[in-house]
Amino acid sequence: ELKVEQNPLFLSMQEGKNYTIYCNYSTTSDRLYWYRQDPGKSLESLFVLLSNGAVKQEGRLMASLDTKARLSTLHITAAVHDLSATYFCAVDITQGGSEKLVFGKGTKLTVNP
Amino acid sequence: EPEVTQTPSHQVTQMGQEVILRCVPISNHLYFYWYRQILGQKVEFLVSFYNNEISEKSEIFDDQFSVERPDGSNFTLKIRSTKLEDSAMYFCASSDAPEGPLTDTQYFGPGTRLTVL
């Protein structure tokens, strides 16, 4: 059974600081997604990482994927309050043409002024 | 920008009643999914659907659950006899092709909050 583990699960940080969220998974996959969820809202796609060594950046967020280590990171640079949300990584399992995402438990990020 | 829509946004039902949750996926997408999220917990896969049939389902998706694409636009999740533990946020998602280059992101709808009393 595929396991996806995120850490930390809760992160409280000051504005302007940097931090990294980690996502480890237990089986081979070449595709990993990062989603953002605001309270009571849906999941917003942030990044799609499709191959080993993939790095994507959008604003203050940068995601990377190491398929050999089965590890993805979401790095936050100079955090601002608007980044407060829960961040999920999700690993793709495609079987027989059908895609299935297995999600981590999420990292609840709070950025304090 | 195209988006996945879901109705209703909130459904309250009595235990044992049937509910139907509705979704309109993005129009050119081929693959459809249901996920659920119990309050404060992670998102869990329920079922995937392609070419008018179920592609894969999880152990959560038992005989009480069914999915249907009754026409060219709607995708529904039916829970035949709801239980208290079915209370959750249910998300519909769609994607165009799992093997397509850079186009296989699953786009999620806003969710239906199901409360079973």
Interface residues (C-beta under 8 A of the other chain):
Chain A: R31 Y33 Y35 K41 S42 L43 E44 S45 V48 L50 F88 A90 D92 T94 Q95 G96 G97 S98 E99 K100 L101 V102 F103 G104 K105 G106
Chain B: Y31 Y33 Y35 Q41 K42 V43 E44 F45 S48 Y50 S55 E56 F91 S95 P98 E99 P101 L102 D104 T105 Q106 Y107 F108 G109 P110 G111
